[in-house]
Amino acid sequence: MVSEETFIITIFLVAILTFFFGAWLGRFLVRYPFGRGPVTGKESMVGRYAIVTAVKEDEYEVSLDSQIWSALPAENLRFNPGEKVKVIGIKGLKLIISMSE
């Protein structure tokens, strides 16, 4: 039989190893949920919605997170000030916009 002291030490070591393994695994689940990598910078704007604030010849100004960005339409679309548009891409420092769904 196993002595009481050995049993307690074994339980203690298993608890410590389980804690550290859970902490190691948990960091991936918190940082990258659902297998998606981190998205920061310009790439974080793709898929979000903006409001058209001004219309220039073939260029638009849109407001996204209280910031004004230059934008180009994805197709030969026309937008009016106040319209909600979807950001579908980025070209340099200009957002590529399309109709919102």
NUGU-679719 format. One record per residue: residue number from 1; x, z, y of N, C-alpha, C in turn; residue in three letters; chain. Coordinates in Angstrom, 2 decimals. Example, Ala and Ser with C-alpha at 12.3 -4.5 7.8 and 13.67 -1.06 7.14 Angstrom:
REM residues 2
ATOM | pos | n_X | n_Z | n_Y | ca_X | ca_Z | ca_Y | c_X | c_Z | c_Y | code | unit
ATOM | 1 | 13.19 | 7.80 | -5.69 | 12.30 | 7.80 | -4.50 | 13.20 | 7.80 | -3.30 | ALA | A $
ATOM | 2 | 12.85 | 7.08 | -2.25 | 13.67 | 7.14 | -1.06 | 12.90 | 7.87 | 0.03 | SER | A $
REM end
This chain:
REM residues 101
ATOM | pos | n_X | n_Z | n_Y | ca_X | ca_Z | ca_Y | c_X | c_Z | c_Y | code | unit
ATOM | 1 | 0.82 | 0.00 | -1.18 | 0.00 | 0.00 | 0.00 | 0.87 | 0.00 | 1.26 | MET | A $
ATOM | 2 | 0.26 | -0.42 | 2.34 | 0.94 | -0.47 | 3.63 | 0.72 | 0.86 | 4.33 | VAL | A $
ATOM | 3 | 1.78 | 1.38 | 4.92 | 1.65 | 2.66 | 5.60 | 0.86 | 2.48 | 6.90 | SER | A $
ATOM | 4 | 0.31 | 3.57 | 7.36 | -0.50 | 3.54 | 8.58 | 0.34 | 3.10 | 9.78 | GLU | A $
ATOM | 5 | 1.57 | 3.53 | 9.83 | 2.46 | 3.18 | 10.94 | 2.74 | 1.66 | 10.95 | GLU | A $
ATOM | 6 | 3.01 | 1.07 | 9.81 | 3.25 | -0.38 | 9.71 | 1.99 | -1.15 | 10.10 | THR | A $
ATOM | 7 | 0.84 | -0.67 | 9.70 | -0.43 | -1.32 | 10.02 | -0.66 | -1.34 | 11.53 | PHE | A $
ATOM | 8 | -0.42 | -0.23 | 12.20 | -0.62 | -0.14 | 13.65 | 0.37 | -1.05 | 14.38 | ILE | A $
ATOM | 9 | 1.62 | -1.09 | 13.95 | 2.62 | -1.96 | 14.57 | 2.22 | -3.42 | 14.39 | ILE | A $
ATOM | 10 | 1.75 | -3.77 | 13.19 | 1.32 | -5.15 | 12.92 | 0.15 | -5.54 | 13.83 | THR | A $
ATOM | 11 | -0.84 | -4.69 | 13.96 | -1.99 | -4.95 | 14.83 | -1.53 | -5.10 | 16.28 | ILE | A $
ATOM | 12 | -0.63 | -4.25 | 16.72 | -0.11 | -4.30 | 18.08 | 0.62 | -5.61 | 18.34 | PHE | A $
ATOM | 13 | 1.46 | -6.05 | 17.42 | 2.21 | -7.30 | 17.59 | 1.28 | -8.52 | 17.57 | LEU | A $
ATOM | 14 | 0.27 | -8.50 | 16.71 | -0.69 | -9.60 | 16.66 | -1.46 | -9.67 | 17.98 | VAL | A $
ATOM | 15 | -1.84 | -8.53 | 18.52 | -2.57 | -8.51 | 19.80 | -1.71 | -9.06 | 20.92 | ALA | A $
ATOM | 16 | -0.45 | -8.70 | 20.97 | 0.46 | -9.20 | 22.01 | 0.66 | -10.70 | 21.86 | ILE | A $
ATOM | 17 | 0.92 | -11.18 | 20.66 | 1.10 | -12.62 | 20.44 | -0.16 | -13.41 | 20.78 | LEU | A $
ATOM | 18 | -1.32 | -12.87 | 20.42 | -2.58 | -13.53 | 20.75 | -2.77 | -13.61 | 22.25 | THR | A $
ATOM | 19 | -2.45 | -12.56 | 22.97 | -2.57 | -12.57 | 24.43 | -1.70 | -13.65 | 25.04 | PHE | A $
ATOM | 20 | -0.42 | -13.70 | 24.64 | 0.49 | -14.68 | 25.24 | 0.12 | -16.12 | 24.85 | PHE | A $
ATOM | 21 | -0.32 | -16.33 | 23.63 | -0.76 | -17.67 | 23.22 | -2.00 | -18.08 | 24.02 | PHE | A $
ATOM | 22 | -2.94 | -17.17 | 24.22 | -4.14 | -17.45 | 25.00 | -3.81 | -17.75 | 26.45 | GLY | A $
ATOM | 23 | -2.86 | -17.02 | 27.02 | -2.45 | -17.27 | 28.41 | -1.78 | -18.63 | 28.52 | ALA | A $
ATOM | 24 | -0.96 | -18.99 | 27.54 | -0.28 | -20.28 | 27.56 | -1.30 | -21.42 | 27.43 | TRP | A $
ATOM | 25 | -2.24 | -21.30 | 26.52 | -3.25 | -22.33 | 26.32 | -4.23 | -22.38 | 27.49 | LEU | A $
ATOM | 26 | -4.58 | -21.22 | 28.04 | -5.55 | -21.16 | 29.13 | -5.08 | -21.87 | 30.39 | GLY | A $
ATOM | 27 | -3.80 | -21.90 | 30.64 | -3.31 | -22.57 | 31.85 | -3.62 | -24.06 | 31.83 | ARG | A $
ATOM | 28 | -3.61 | -24.67 | 30.66 | -3.95 | -26.09 | 30.57 | -5.44 | -26.31 | 30.78 | PHE | A $
ATOM | 29 | -6.25 | -25.41 | 30.29 | -7.70 | -25.54 | 30.44 | -8.13 | -25.32 | 31.89 | LEU | A $
ATOM | 30 | -7.42 | -24.48 | 32.61 | -7.75 | -24.22 | 34.01 | -7.23 | -25.33 | 34.91 | VAL | A $
ATOM | 31 | -6.01 | -25.78 | 34.67 | -5.41 | -26.80 | 35.54 | -5.96 | -28.20 | 35.28 | ARG | A $
ATOM | 32 | -6.15 | -28.55 | 34.03 | -6.55 | -29.91 | 33.68 | -7.79 | -29.90 | 32.79 | TYR | A $
ATOM | 33 | -8.94 | -29.53 | 33.34 | -10.13 | -29.47 | 32.49 | -10.55 | -30.87 | 32.03 | PRO | A $
ATOM | 34 | -11.05 | -30.94 | 30.83 | -11.57 | -32.17 | 30.23 | -10.51 | -33.27 | 30.14 | PHE | A $
ATOM | 35 | -9.25 | -32.90 | 30.01 | -8.19 | -33.87 | 29.81 | -7.81 | -34.68 | 31.04 | GLY | A $
ATOM | 36 | -8.32 | -34.31 | 32.18 | -8.01 | -35.04 | 33.41 | -6.81 | -34.42 | 34.09 | ARG | A $
ATOM | 37 | -5.87 | -35.23 | 34.50 | -4.69 | -34.74 | 35.19 | -5.02 | -34.35 | 36.62 | GLY | A $
ATOM | 38 | -4.07 | -33.77 | 37.30 | -4.31 | -33.36 | 38.68 | -4.47 | -34.57 | 39.60 | PRO | A $
ATOM | 39 | -5.38 | -34.47 | 40.54 | -5.60 | -35.54 | 41.51 | -5.45 | -34.94 | 42.91 | VAL | A $
ATOM | 40 | -4.48 | -35.45 | 43.65 | -4.25 | -34.96 | 45.00 | -3.97 | -36.14 | 45.92 | THR | A $
ATOM | 41 | -3.91 | -35.88 | 47.19 | -3.57 | -36.91 | 48.15 | -4.65 | -37.97 | 48.29 | GLY | A $
ATOM | 42 | -4.21 | -39.19 | 48.55 | -5.15 | -40.29 | 48.77 | -6.03 | -40.53 | 47.54 | LYS | A $
ATOM | 43 | -5.48 | -40.36 | 46.36 | -6.22 | -40.66 | 45.14 | -7.45 | -39.76 | 44.96 | GLU | A $
ATOM | 44 | -7.44 | -38.62 | 45.61 | -8.58 | -37.70 | 45.47 | -9.81 | -38.21 | 46.22 | SER | A $
ATOM | 45 | -9.65 | -39.20 | 47.09 | -10.79 | -39.71 | 47.86 | -11.59 | -40.77 | 47.11 | MET | A $
ATOM | 46 | -11.01 | -41.38 | 46.10 | -11.71 | -42.43 | 45.35 | -12.89 | -41.81 | 44.62 | VAL | A $
ATOM | 47 | -14.05 | -42.44 | 44.78 | -15.26 | -41.95 | 44.14 | -16.09 | -41.04 | 45.03 | GLY | A $
ATOM | 48 | -15.60 | -40.71 | 46.20 | -16.32 | -39.84 | 47.12 | -17.10 | -40.68 | 48.12 | ARG | A $
ATOM | 49 | -17.96 | -40.02 | 48.87 | -18.82 | -40.69 | 49.83 | -18.37 | -40.39 | 51.25 | TYR | A $
ATOM | 50 | -18.53 | -41.39 | 52.11 | -18.16 | -41.27 | 53.52 | -19.30 | -41.82 | 54.36 | ALA | A $
ATOM | 51 | -19.25 | -41.52 | 55.65 | -20.25 | -42.01 | 56.61 | -19.56 | -42.97 | 57.58 | ILE | A $
ATOM | 52 | -20.17 | -44.13 | 57.77 | -19.63 | -45.12 | 58.71 | -19.86 | -44.58 | 60.13 | VAL | A $
ATOM | 53 | -18.78 | -44.50 | 60.91 | -18.90 | -43.98 | 62.27 | -18.79 | -45.08 | 63.33 | THR | A $
ATOM | 54 | -18.05 | -46.14 | 63.02 | -17.89 | -47.23 | 63.99 | -17.67 | -48.54 | 63.24 | ALA | A $
ATOM | 55 | -18.14 | -49.60 | 63.86 | -17.98 | -50.94 | 63.29 | -17.13 | -51.76 | 64.25 | VAL | A $
ATOM | 56 | -16.04 | -52.29 | 63.74 | -15.20 | -53.21 | 64.51 | -15.38 | -54.57 | 63.86 | LYS | A $
ATOM | 57 | -14.65 | -55.58 | 64.27 | -14.86 | -56.95 | 63.79 | -15.03 | -57.03 | 62.27 | GLU | A $
ATOM | 58 | -13.98 | -56.85 | 61.53 | -14.08 | -56.89 | 60.07 | -13.55 | -55.60 | 59.45 | ASP | A $
ATOM | 59 | -13.54 | -54.56 | 60.25 | -13.01 | -53.27 | 59.83 | -13.99 | -52.18 | 60.25 | GLU | A $
ATOM | 60 | -13.99 | -51.11 | 59.53 | -14.90 | -50.00 | 59.81 | -14.10 | -48.73 | 59.99 | TYR | A $
ATOM | 61 | -14.71 | -47.78 | 60.67 | -14.18 | -46.42 | 60.72 | -15.18 | -45.56 | 59.98 | GLU | A $
ATOM | 62 | -14.67 | -44.74 | 59.06 | -15.55 | -43.87 | 58.30 | -15.07 | -42.44 | 58.42 | VAL | A $
ATOM | 63 | -16.00 | -41.52 | 58.28 | -15.69 | -40.10 | 58.32 | -15.76 | -39.54 | 56.90 | SER | A $
ATOM | 64 | -14.66 | -38.97 | 56.46 | -14.57 | -38.36 | 55.14 | -13.91 | -37.00 | 55.30 | LEU | A $
ATOM | 65 | -14.60 | -35.95 | 54.96 | -14.09 | -34.58 | 55.14 | -13.69 | -34.32 | 56.59 | ASP | A $
ATOM | 66 | -14.51 | -34.77 | 57.51 | -14.29 | -34.57 | 58.95 | -13.04 | -35.26 | 59.46 | SER | A $
ATOM | 67 | -12.54 | -36.25 | 58.73 | -11.41 | -37.04 | 59.17 | -11.86 | -38.49 | 59.31 | GLN | A $
ATOM | 68 | -11.33 | -39.16 | 60.31 | -11.68 | -40.56 | 60.55 | -10.64 | -41.45 | 59.86 | ILE | A $
ATOM | 69 | -11.12 | -42.40 | 59.05 | -10.26 | -43.32 | 58.31 | -10.67 | -44.75 | 58.63 | TRP | A $
ATOM | 70 | -9.73 | -45.66 | 58.60 | -10.03 | -47.09 | 58.67 | -10.47 | -47.53 | 57.29 | SER | A $
ATOM | 71 | -11.42 | -48.44 | 57.25 | -11.94 | -48.88 | 55.96 | -12.22 | -50.37 | 55.97 | ALA | A $
ATOM | 72 | -12.10 | -50.95 | 54.80 | -12.42 | -52.36 | 54.60 | -13.52 | -52.46 | 53.55 | LEU | A $
ATOM | 73 | -14.45 | -53.41 | 53.71 | -15.49 | -53.56 | 52.68 | -14.92 | -54.22 | 51.43 | PRO | A $
ATOM | 74 | -15.44 | -53.85 | 50.27 | -14.97 | -54.41 | 49.01 | -15.38 | -55.87 | 48.87 | ALA | A $
ATOM | 75 | -16.58 | -56.18 | 49.26 | -17.07 | -57.56 | 49.21 | -17.43 | -57.98 | 50.63 | GLU | A $
ATOM | 76 | -18.17 | -59.03 | 50.75 | -18.63 | -59.46 | 52.07 | -19.89 | -58.69 | 52.44 | ASN | A $
ATOM | 77 | -19.74 | -57.40 | 52.56 | -20.87 | -56.53 | 52.90 | -20.80 | -56.15 | 54.36 | LEU | A $
ATOM | 78 | -21.93 | -55.83 | 54.92 | -22.00 | -55.34 | 56.30 | -22.61 | -53.95 | 56.28 | ARG | A $
ATOM | 79 | -22.03 | -53.07 | 57.07 | -22.53 | -51.70 | 57.17 | -22.83 | -51.39 | 58.62 | PHE | A $
ATOM | 80 | -23.75 | -50.48 | 58.83 | -24.10 | -50.03 | 60.17 | -23.64 | -48.59 | 60.35 | ASN | A $
ATOM | 81 | -23.40 | -48.18 | 61.60 | -23.03 | -46.78 | 61.83 | -24.09 | -45.84 | 61.28 | PRO | A $
ATOM | 82 | -23.63 | -44.78 | 60.65 | -24.53 | -43.79 | 60.06 | -24.82 | -44.03 | 58.59 | GLY | A $
ATOM | 83 | -24.43 | -45.19 | 58.05 | -24.67 | -45.46 | 56.64 | -23.71 | -44.69 | 55.76 | GLU | A $
ATOM | 84 | -24.21 | -44.31 | 54.58 | -23.39 | -43.62 | 53.60 | -22.79 | -44.68 | 52.67 | LYS | A $
ATOM | 85 | -21.46 | -44.64 | 52.51 | -20.75 | -45.60 | 51.67 | -19.90 | -44.85 | 50.64 | VAL | A $
ATOM | 86 | -19.53 | -45.56 | 49.60 | -18.71 | -44.96 | 48.55 | -17.30 | -45.54 | 48.63 | LYS | A $
ATOM | 87 | -16.30 | -44.67 | 48.52 | -14.90 | -45.09 | 48.52 | -14.56 | -45.52 | 47.10 | VAL | A $
ATOM | 88 | -14.18 | -46.79 | 46.92 | -13.89 | -47.28 | 45.57 | -12.41 | -47.59 | 45.37 | ILE | A $
ATOM | 89 | -11.61 | -47.50 | 46.43 | -10.19 | -47.75 | 46.30 | -9.46 | -47.49 | 47.59 | GLY | A $
ATOM | 90 | -8.15 | -47.67 | 47.52 | -7.30 | -47.45 | 48.68 | -6.27 | -48.58 | 48.74 | ILE | A $
ATOM | 91 | -6.09 | -49.13 | 49.91 | -5.08 | -50.17 | 50.12 | -4.24 | -49.74 | 51.31 | LYS | A $
ATOM | 92 | -3.05 | -49.26 | 51.04 | -2.20 | -48.71 | 52.09 | -2.83 | -47.43 | 52.61 | GLY | A $
ATOM | 93 | -3.19 | -47.42 | 53.90 | -3.87 | -46.28 | 54.48 | -5.32 | -46.61 | 54.83 | LEU | A $
ATOM | 94 | -5.85 | -47.67 | 54.25 | -7.23 | -48.04 | 54.49 | -8.05 | -47.84 | 53.23 | LYS | A $
ATOM | 95 | -9.23 | -47.30 | 53.42 | -10.13 | -47.08 | 52.30 | -10.90 | -48.35 | 52.00 | LEU | A $
ATOM | 96 | -11.14 | -48.63 | 50.76 | -11.98 | -49.75 | 50.34 | -13.36 | -49.17 | 50.04 | ILE | A $
ATOM | 97 | -14.39 | -49.66 | 50.74 | -15.71 | -49.07 | 50.63 | -16.71 | -50.07 | 50.05 | ILE | A $
ATOM | 98 | -17.75 | -49.52 | 49.47 | -18.82 | -50.31 | 48.90 | -20.13 | -49.59 | 49.16 | SER | A $
ATOM | 99 | -21.22 | -50.21 | 48.78 | -22.55 | -49.59 | 48.95 | -22.60 | -48.29 | 48.15 | MET | A $
ATOM | 100 | -23.25 | -47.28 | 48.71 | -23.44 | -46.03 | 47.95 | -24.58 | -46.25 | 46.99 | SER | A $
ATOM | 101 | -24.54 | -45.54 | 45.89 | -25.55 | -45.72 | 44.84 | -26.77 | -44.89 | 45.04 | GLU | A $
REM end
